[in-house]
Amino acid sequence: MSERKLAVQVQPIDNVASIFAEINAGDTVEVLARDGGIDAVRVHQDIPYGHKVALRDIAPGETVVKYGESIGIATANIKRGDYVHVHNLDSARARGDWKE
């Protein structure tokens, strides 16, 4: 039996989900929503445990939302299933020079 590849979307407005497995490019992740819904997302890059996957396309300059909170701004086109991290996200966390 294969291991389930899980991610969690905490709030309906979240456009990324947290991964709870080591994910390889091409894997399909089950995204569990707080309301009990389940979505399947095919992942395009390897994603380490605890990192983020895009749940929908996100344009450059668009706010990235996790746990119902803005965590930063997309710096590149992000496609559904992409790994979201410092290579395509300008973090708003712990920055005094950036306000949304």
Secondary structure, 3 states (H helix, E strand, C coil): CCCCCEEEECCCCCCEEEECCCECCCCEEEEEECCCCEEEEECCCCECCCCEEECCCECCCCEEEECCEEEEEECCCECCCCEECCCCEEECCCCCCCCC
